[in-house]
Amino acid sequence: MSASSTLDFAGRAWRVRRPKPFVLVIEGLEPPEAGAAIAPSDYLHEILLQPEWREPFFQLADATGLVVCLNLDSRHPSYRDVRGRSSKGRLSQGEYYHHDGCSGPTKPRFVEIRCPYQPQTRSIATAVAPHHAVVAAMVQALSEELKAAPALQALMQGRDLSPAAVQSMSYETLDQLQGQITRTVRRKLDAEGARAYFREVDRLADAYFEPWQLGESRIIANANGGPTMQHRRAYQELHAGGVANGHLVKRWPNEELPLPGQALDTALLASFCSEEDGTCWRAETGGQAGAAQAQMR
């Protein structure tokens, strides 16, 4: 774990650390006494997402890739439950590396995933890594048997798929290669074999893989001109089911939190599909009203 330092931002001093080049962890406002514990507060909404600081904060997240906010005590009504489905016989969509917003050509700028304060802790991890690093790792982790699959053999034969070559690929080419590898892994490996494959991808991609803390939000650059990230729900042990786990909530903060005077673009939001739970945003059943009800239950 990297040592904490101080970041001056939004007219305040923040205790932060950088465990990886693409990760900024905000522990909270620097307390007045050196070495004092940081008290939980809703500093994300009370400071960082206020109109004068929202875009600078989003640009910081764009440039970083992943901003982790700890000690964040929020009951904001815009969060909605993540209804991830898990199966012992087959991986759910959320267990493959993905972006959020698969249905339309425009994707959300960020996805924010949050572990609220709750009685039950969460043991299921969420791995996050840069898109190019993920695909390079997926190529590197392929067994000879998987490489020999007809679809992959035809796709990979004669191509330079070294990490440097993958790093230079366009996002369109990257998506095509990743999609074919994912389909091959899904067809050829059983559930635990696929999970073992993706655990190796996590390692090779040097993914951010810290356990969830209660009161933690992860703001993930999902589609932008900077270091676009991908994420996945990750089981580190045999997935047998029936284990109690804390729940997560999520939202797309750039699109679902309009600035004063702006209206929600419900048509755009309805085009966003969440690969985490396989559902799309719907103004009549989801949206902020549904999220508020879910948060208050």
C-alpha positions as CSV (number, residue, x, y, z in Angstrom):
1,M,0.0,0.0,0.0
2,S,1.4,3.4,-1.0
3,A,2.1,6.1,1.6
4,S,-0.5,8.8,2.1
5,S,0.2,12.3,0.9
6,T,-1.8,15.6,0.6
7,L,-3.6,16.8,-2.5
8,D,-4.8,20.4,-2.7
9,F,-8.0,20.4,-4.7
10,A,-11.3,22.3,-4.6
11,G,-9.8,24.8,-2.1
12,R,-9.1,22.1,0.5
13,A,-6.5,19.6,1.5
14,W,-7.2,15.9,0.9
15,R,-5.4,12.8,2.2
16,V,-4.6,10.7,-0.8
17,R,-2.4,7.9,-2.1
18,R,-1.6,6.3,-5.4
19,P,-1.3,2.5,-5.2
20,K,-1.0,2.2,-9.0
21,P,-0.3,4.8,-11.8
22,F,-4.0,4.7,-12.9
23,V,-5.5,4.8,-9.4
24,L,-6.0,7.8,-7.0
25,V,-7.4,6.9,-3.6
26,I,-9.0,9.8,-1.7
27,E,-9.2,8.9,2.0
28,G,-11.0,12.1,2.8
29,L,-10.4,15.7,3.9
30,E,-7.2,16.1,5.8
31,P,-8.1,16.5,9.5
32,P,-6.8,19.5,11.3
33,E,-4.5,17.5,13.5
34,A,-1.7,15.5,11.9
35,G,-2.2,11.8,12.1
36,A,-5.8,12.1,13.2
37,A,-8.4,9.6,11.9
38,I,-10.7,10.8,9.1
39,A,-14.3,11.0,10.0
40,P,-16.8,9.7,7.3
41,S,-18.7,12.4,5.5
42,D,-20.5,12.9,2.2
43,Y,-17.6,15.0,0.7
44,L,-18.4,13.7,-2.8
45,H,-21.7,15.5,-3.0
46,E,-21.0,18.3,-0.6
47,I,-17.8,19.4,-2.3
48,L,-16.5,17.4,-5.3
49,L,-19.7,17.3,-7.3
50,Q,-20.8,20.8,-6.5
51,P,-21.2,22.8,-9.8
52,E,-18.0,24.8,-9.5
53,W,-15.8,21.6,-8.9
54,R,-17.7,18.9,-10.7
55,E,-16.0,19.3,-14.1
56,P,-12.5,19.7,-12.6
57,F,-13.1,16.6,-10.5
58,F,-14.4,14.7,-13.6
59,Q,-11.3,15.8,-15.5
60,L,-9.1,14.4,-12.7
61,A,-10.9,11.1,-13.0
62,D,-10.6,11.2,-16.8
63,A,-6.8,11.7,-16.5
64,T,-6.4,9.1,-13.8
65,G,-8.6,6.2,-14.8
66,L,-9.9,5.2,-11.4
67,V,-10.7,7.5,-8.4
68,V,-11.5,5.7,-5.2
69,C,-13.3,7.6,-2.5
70,L,-13.0,6.1,1.0
71,N,-14.8,7.1,4.2
72,L,-17.7,8.3,2.1
73,D,-21.0,8.3,4.0
74,S,-23.7,9.1,1.4
75,R,-27.5,8.4,1.1
76,H,-27.9,10.2,-2.2
77,P,-31.1,9.0,-4.0
78,S,-29.5,8.6,-7.4
79,Y,-27.7,5.3,-6.6
80,R,-29.5,2.1,-7.6
81,D,-28.8,-1.5,-6.6
82,V,-26.4,-3.6,-8.6
83,R,-28.3,-6.8,-9.3
84,G,-25.4,-9.0,-10.4
85,R,-26.4,-12.6,-11.2
86,S,-24.0,-15.4,-10.4
87,S,-24.1,-19.0,-11.4
88,K,-22.1,-22.0,-10.3
89,G,-22.5,-23.5,-13.8
90,R,-21.7,-20.4,-15.9
91,L,-20.1,-17.0,-15.5
92,S,-22.5,-14.0,-15.4
93,Q,-21.9,-11.1,-17.7
94,G,-20.4,-9.0,-14.9
95,E,-17.6,-11.5,-14.4
96,Y,-16.0,-10.7,-17.8
97,Y,-14.1,-7.5,-18.2
98,H,-16.5,-4.9,-19.6
99,H,-17.4,-1.3,-20.0
100,D,-20.8,0.0,-19.0
101,G,-23.3,1.1,-21.7
102,C,-23.3,-1.6,-24.4
103,S,-26.5,-0.9,-26.1
104,G,-25.8,2.4,-28.0
105,P,-22.9,4.1,-29.7
106,T,-22.6,6.5,-26.8
107,K,-21.3,5.1,-23.5
108,P,-21.4,6.8,-20.0
109,R,-18.4,8.8,-19.3
110,F,-17.9,7.1,-15.9
111,V,-19.5,4.4,-13.9
112,E,-19.5,4.8,-10.1
113,I,-19.8,1.6,-8.1
114,R,-20.3,2.0,-4.4
115,C,-20.3,-0.2,-1.3
116,P,-22.6,1.5,1.2
117,Y,-22.2,1.3,5.0
118,Q,-24.2,-1.8,5.9
119,P,-24.2,-4.7,8.4
120,Q,-22.6,-7.2,6.0
121,T,-19.2,-6.7,4.5
122,R,-18.4,-7.7,0.9
123,S,-15.9,-10.4,0.0
124,I,-16.5,-10.5,-3.8
125,A,-13.9,-8.2,-5.4
126,T,-14.2,-5.8,-8.3
127,A,-11.1,-5.8,-10.5
128,V,-10.3,-2.6,-12.5
129,A,-7.6,-2.2,-15.1
130,P,-6.9,-0.1,-18.3
131,H,-8.6,-1.6,-21.4
132,H,-5.5,-2.1,-23.4
133,A,-3.7,-3.8,-20.5
134,V,-6.7,-6.1,-20.0
135,V,-6.7,-7.2,-23.7
136,A,-2.9,-7.7,-23.7
137,A,-3.3,-9.8,-20.6
138,M,-6.1,-11.8,-22.2
139,V,-3.9,-12.7,-25.1
140,Q,-1.0,-13.6,-22.9
141,A,-3.1,-15.8,-20.6
142,L,-4.4,-18.0,-23.4
143,S,-3.5,-21.6,-23.2
144,E,-2.3,-23.4,-26.4
145,E,-5.6,-25.3,-26.4
146,L,-7.5,-22.0,-26.5
147,K,-5.3,-20.5,-29.2
148,A,-6.0,-23.5,-31.3
149,A,-9.7,-22.9,-31.3
150,P,-10.7,-22.2,-35.0
151,A,-12.1,-18.7,-34.4
152,L,-9.1,-17.6,-32.5
153,Q,-6.6,-19.3,-34.8
154,A,-8.1,-17.5,-37.8
155,L,-8.1,-14.1,-35.9
156,M,-4.6,-14.4,-34.4
157,Q,-2.6,-16.1,-37.2
158,G,0.1,-14.0,-38.6
159,R,-0.7,-11.0,-36.3
160,D,1.6,-9.2,-34.0
161,L,-0.2,-9.5,-30.6
162,S,2.7,-8.5,-28.4
163,P,1.8,-6.2,-25.5
164,A,3.2,-3.2,-27.5
165,A,1.1,-4.1,-30.5
166,V,-2.0,-4.4,-28.5
167,Q,-1.3,-1.1,-26.8
168,S,-1.3,0.7,-30.1
169,M,-4.6,-0.8,-31.3
170,S,-7.7,1.3,-31.9
171,Y,-10.6,0.7,-29.5
172,E,-12.6,-0.8,-32.3
173,T,-9.9,-3.4,-33.0
174,L,-9.4,-3.9,-29.3
175,D,-13.2,-4.6,-28.9
176,Q,-13.2,-7.2,-31.7
177,L,-10.2,-9.1,-30.4
178,Q,-11.5,-9.0,-26.8
179,G,-15.0,-10.1,-27.9
180,Q,-13.7,-13.1,-29.7
181,I,-11.4,-14.2,-26.9
182,T,-14.2,-13.8,-24.4
183,R,-16.6,-15.9,-26.5
184,T,-13.9,-18.6,-26.9
185,V,-13.2,-18.7,-23.2
186,R,-16.9,-18.9,-22.5
187,R,-17.4,-21.9,-24.9
188,K,-14.3,-23.8,-24.1
189,L,-13.9,-23.6,-20.3
190,D,-16.3,-24.5,-17.5
191,A,-17.2,-21.8,-15.0
192,E,-14.2,-22.4,-12.6
193,G,-11.8,-22.8,-15.5
194,A,-13.0,-19.4,-16.9
195,R,-12.6,-17.8,-13.4
196,A,-9.1,-19.2,-13.1
197,Y,-8.3,-17.7,-16.6
198,F,-9.5,-14.3,-15.5
199,R,-7.7,-14.4,-12.2
200,E,-4.5,-14.8,-14.3
201,V,-5.7,-11.9,-16.5
202,D,-6.1,-9.8,-13.4
203,R,-2.5,-10.6,-12.4
204,L,-1.0,-10.0,-15.8
205,A,-2.9,-6.7,-16.3
206,D,-1.8,-5.5,-12.8
207,A,-5.5,-4.8,-12.0
208,Y,-6.5,-2.8,-9.0
209,F,-7.8,-5.5,-6.7
210,E,-8.3,-4.2,-3.2
211,P,-11.1,-5.6,-1.1
212,W,-14.2,-3.4,-0.8
213,Q,-14.4,-1.2,2.3
214,L,-17.7,-0.1,3.6
215,G,-18.3,3.5,2.6
216,E,-16.2,3.3,-0.6
217,S,-17.0,4.5,-4.1
218,R,-15.0,3.7,-7.2
219,I,-15.4,6.2,-10.0
220,I,-14.2,4.4,-13.1
221,A,-13.4,6.1,-16.4
222,N,-15.7,4.2,-18.7
223,A,-15.5,6.0,-22.1
224,N,-13.3,9.1,-22.6
225,G,-10.2,10.3,-24.4
226,G,-7.9,9.3,-21.5
227,P,-7.1,5.9,-19.9
228,T,-10.4,4.1,-20.4
229,M,-10.8,1.3,-17.9
230,Q,-12.7,-1.9,-17.7
231,H,-13.9,-3.8,-14.6
232,R,-15.3,-7.1,-13.6
233,R,-16.8,-8.9,-10.6
234,A,-14.2,-11.3,-9.4
235,Y,-14.4,-14.4,-7.2
236,Q,-11.0,-15.3,-5.8
237,E,-12.1,-18.7,-4.4
238,L,-14.3,-21.5,-5.7
239,H,-17.8,-20.0,-6.2
240,A,-20.2,-22.4,-4.4
241,G,-23.0,-19.9,-3.8
242,G,-25.0,-19.3,-0.6
243,V,-22.5,-16.9,1.0
244,A,-23.8,-13.7,2.5
245,N,-22.3,-10.6,1.0
246,G,-22.7,-6.9,1.3
247,H,-24.5,-5.3,-1.7
248,L,-23.2,-2.7,-4.2
249,V,-25.0,0.3,-5.7
250,K,-24.1,2.2,-8.9
251,R,-24.9,5.1,-11.2
252,W,-23.5,7.0,-14.1
253,P,-22.7,10.3,-12.4
254,N,-22.0,12.5,-15.4
255,E,-25.3,11.7,-17.1
256,E,-27.5,11.0,-14.1
257,L,-26.6,14.1,-12.0
258,P,-27.4,17.0,-14.3
259,L,-26.1,20.5,-13.4
260,P,-28.6,23.1,-12.2
261,G,-30.8,24.1,-15.2
262,Q,-30.1,20.9,-17.1
263,A,-32.7,18.1,-17.6
264,L,-32.0,14.4,-17.5
265,D,-31.5,13.1,-21.0
266,T,-33.8,10.1,-20.5
267,A,-33.5,8.9,-24.1
268,L,-29.7,8.7,-23.7
269,L,-30.0,7.0,-20.3
270,A,-32.4,4.4,-21.7
271,S,-29.8,3.4,-24.3
272,F,-27.3,2.5,-21.6
273,C,-27.2,-1.1,-20.7
274,S,-25.4,-2.3,-17.6
275,E,-23.2,-5.4,-18.4
276,E,-23.0,-5.8,-14.6
277,D,-26.6,-6.9,-14.2
278,G,-27.8,-7.2,-17.8
279,T,-30.5,-4.5,-17.5
280,C,-31.0,-1.1,-19.0
281,W,-32.0,2.2,-17.4
282,R,-35.7,2.9,-17.7
283,A,-37.2,6.2,-16.7
284,E,-40.5,4.6,-15.7
285,T,-39.1,1.7,-13.6
286,G,-35.5,2.6,-12.8
287,G,-34.0,6.1,-12.9
288,Q,-33.6,8.2,-9.9
289,A,-37.1,7.6,-8.4
290,G,-36.5,3.8,-8.5
291,A,-33.1,4.3,-7.1
292,A,-34.4,6.4,-4.3
293,Q,-36.9,3.7,-3.3
294,A,-34.2,1.0,-3.4
295,Q,-31.9,3.1,-1.3
296,M,-34.5,3.7,1.4
297,R,-35.9,0.1,1.7
